[in-house]
Amino acid sequence: MTEFATRILKADRRALARAITLVESTRPDHREQATELLAELAGHGRQALRIGLSGTPGVGKSTFIESFGIMLAEAGLKIAVLAVDPSSARTGGSILGDKTRVERLSRHAGAFIRPSPSQSHLGGVARRTREAVALCEAAGFDVVLIETVGVGQSETVVAELSDVFVLLLAPAGGDELQGVKRGIMEAADLIVVNKADGDLKATATRTCADYAGALRLLRKRPQDAPGFPKAITASALHEQGLSDVWEQIRSLASWRKENGHWDGRREEQARHWFTEEVKQALLAGLETPAARALMARTAEEVASGQVAPGAAARALVAALPGLPESAPESLDVSPKSA
């Protein structure tokens, strides 16, 4: 792992790709190796500007990423794109075709594109996207773009991964009332109304004005610079307004660094992901053969009406720490035992 980490720190892209595959693996031995690798890379001191990007399907996220990414790469910046692809609820598989949708950017020497399956993880990102971001930072990328699955207003987990969260909207994508809905709107730092060109330009301008008015009604957060969050228009297809988007992102990031919100926000995110890892580790206790067998038997009792779901769940959780190699035939679901 020490040699592996050294290759990543030297910006070896093949090593970076293999490392992301390693951290995404669910095999126990791979998880141990991934933990060791991330420990080797800890303290490298490199930071990238993490930009979260979300929006509904069809809003033009891939076109925006390609045009925006090429603009940054042509300016001499090294850019990594982590695209999360939805996984099938039936088969668990993913198409992972995001790289083919940004063909020009994928061929650019200054860009690294990595699609990853969501693996039914909720919130719009994959479970190990945070670790993939850390690997890209270690490899020396200047900007890491995190593209979410693109589903709707609950897609706020990416805000816990990024320094600036950009929400893409389509023209006529909602009025002012739509803009004050809680959820993803509250997490956004910058709203970009895409497809502001041709016949849709006037509509995009009106939509932008609607959302700008709605944003003024939201309660300000400590990390909001004067004038943020704000709404602007752009056309990724015609590469118009992208420099303004970049300028707004840089302005907000600089203000947060100067006023102490950058480091503070990253500390909050680290605490958040520590809590999530603890939760996932506790859930992993349900994956042992004994736990699965006990859950299956208890589920049958619940399904037949012998036991109430709440009482059965409490009893199962209480029994997990001392669960032996072979699970008991049934649980004591009395209130005292639970």
Beta strands, then each sheet from edge to edge (+ up, - down):
strand 1: 49-55
strand 2: 79-85
strand 3: 111-117
strand 4: 143-147
strand 5: 164-169
strand 6: 190-193
strand 7: 230-233
sheet 1: 3+ 2+ 4+ 1+ 5+ 6+ 7+
end
